[in-house]
Amino acid sequence: MLLHSSAAGSCALKTSYAFTAGLEQPPPPPAPQWSVDHRGFAAGVLAEIPEAVDLRGLRDQPVAEQEAACLRAMRDGVPVIVGGRLPDVDHRAGRPDLLVRTATGYLPGLIRAYRMFESRADDTTTTVSRLTSLGTPEALPQTRLRWRYRWHLALRLAHYHRMLASLGLAAEGAHGLLIGNDPLDEYGQVAVWVDLAEPALSRSGGQPAPSPGAPTSALERYDFEFAQRVDLARRAIAAEPAPLPVRTRECDRCAWWPVCVERLDPDDLTLQLAKLPLDAHEVTVLRRAGVTTVADLAAADLDRLLPGYLEQVGHRTGGEDRLRLAQRRAALVHSGVRLERLDSGPIDVPSAPLEIDFDLETSATERIYLWGFWVTDTRTGESSYHHVSDFRQLEPADELDLAIRALTWLREISDGAETRVYHYSAYERDQIDRLARARHHPVLEWAAGYARENFVDLFPIMREHFFGTDGLGLKVVASAGSGFAWRDPDPGGLNSMRWFSDAVGAATEPERDAARRRVLEYNEDDVRATWQLRTWLRSLT
């Protein structure tokens, strides 16, 4: 029984199904374009690393030969090993992108075309190393790893660290390296030293906690998750039934989902509540209490249920509030309501003679490639769509150049005119701040200040006045409230990333053109939806 590095950070049912006799895994979905993007990025990173021994060419050889070559390279003290397969140990198998020698042993490393640093600078100092000297740590002030978004990579590093430790080849301490797409003026691309013992992660469901919501380290969480999956594999081999599925975001891209959905009641909580505030463990605890469907939760006596429930969900804080929120959503869904008004009377939405609705689109590598604007002259009623875009795989400098073009246009059109710029959630303002910090350019610095004075975020307005059974995302509130309909049958940010990948990398020019049109129409609909939403808000009395 061998588990790979992805097991601890992904759905446990994948492990259970993989070891279930007679259960044939459906064909995997097509490889997403982002995987191609990551491979291209990794190739560029590896080209900058000196003294590396590349073992990827051995992948067609027997596993024993691959493992022996990796072990031999480490015992010979090779500074950097690329694509080496570690010897299987303790039910673990794995091939880290990098193995980096330090003075005391080896560190595992991963290369991904993601941003690894938080957008907002703070007083935290992060340990990094340059690509030319990966085993040498340096202190980098005012940076912090994006733990919230990169936790699954930290668990992979923990997997490899445990393997190295079992082999007696791990560096002292508990660290791994993440190389992301965060080039720095002085350093270029850097490797972030991830402290796998730092209590920086939220706990997994059922993981013991000294106090409700106490954080945990990547190693502690990995050990807990990995032990669960080993147990599930053993149970599956013994022909014990797999646990009941819990629908999560991961299901949308999982080949096993057709198997899972057949096992669920059509009124299952996780099927019917798109914004269920409960995690998989909390749902499992409810099921043990006899609450499995929307109808069950809507009718449940929470005062009776809560004492036993809260005893089992101490891995998070706010358990009672989340359960009551889930029941409120269940009751509304059961009654057919999607958007509930919390008060009455007019809603104040700031206005101006020139009003601009604004939305960004990003690639799977988190680079902004499209700035979209819906421009309305309220004096004449005339409206039009304007965009500034670049359908290429953008390097950081390209992203900054595109931002300067887009914000130069915004400065010119708003010059001398009383203007309001509307967006939905803080993302757009945060990205302008990030870009302004990345390059000290007068247009970017102007935009950061202008946004603080003249941008209007509609999300806090919606949150003050409405409750949404499916949350308060733009797609939900613009359709349920203002009646807006997107032209695309399947609109969404993740889908737009796929369309962008097709616009850049599809096999034929007609396919690329069609994908570009689809992205532009989707972005135009997003900004028009914002316009229609605020128009509807102003009409309420």
ABEGO torsion letter per residue (X at the ends): XBBBAAAAABBAAAAAAAABBGBBBBBBBBBBAAAAAAAAAAAAAAAABBGBBBAAAAAABBAAAAAAAAAAAAAAGBABBBGBBBBBBGGBBBBBABBBBBAAEBBBBBBBABBABBABBBABBBBBBBAABAABBBBBBGBBBBAAAAAAAAAAAAAAAAAAAAAGABBBEBBBBBBBBBBBAAAEBBBBBBBAABBABBBBBGBBBABBGBBBBAAAAAAAAAAAAAAAAAAAAAGBBBBBBBBBAAAAABAAAAAAAAABBAABAAAABAABABBAAAAAAAAAAGBABAAAAAABBAAAAAAAAAAAAAABBGAAAAAAAAAAAAAAAAAGBABBBABBEBBBBBBBABBBBBBBBBBAAGBBABBBBBBBBAAAGBBBBBBBBBBBBBBAAAAAAAAAAAAAAAAAAABGBBBBBBBBEAAAAAAAAAAAAABBBAAAAAAAAAAAAABBBAAAAAAAABBBAAEABAAAAAAAAAGBBBABABBEAAAAAAAAAAAAABABAAAAAAAAAAAAAAAAAAAAAAAAAAAAAAABX
